[in-house]
Amino acid sequence: MPHAHADHSAQLTRLSRIEGQVRGIAAMIAEDRYCIDILTQLQAVRAALARVEREILDGHVGHCVAAAARAGPEEQAAKMAELTDLLKRAMR
């Protein structure tokens, strides 16, 4: 659902960097590199993705959820339900 809020250019830059890391990991696997080196890079990618996820979540709470809270109880309840569903999926 399109909406206007904070600029995500920093996250896009990070995702481009992560994309390069993933390509590098694929090359490492193709080159039959040492497993621990590959696993270390995989952990780095997971950490980088987690950082992007946290930043986007922070922005969502700071902008979208805050705006819904100002809009009224119905909008606030809808945003809280979205967050609850997101957290439930993350805990699986």
Buried (B, 14 or more C-beta within 10 A) or exposed (E): EEEEEBEBEEBEEBBEEBEEBBEBBEEBEEEEEEEEEBEEBBEBBEEBBEEBEEBEBEBBEEBBBEBBEEEEEEBBEEBEEBBEEEEEEEEE
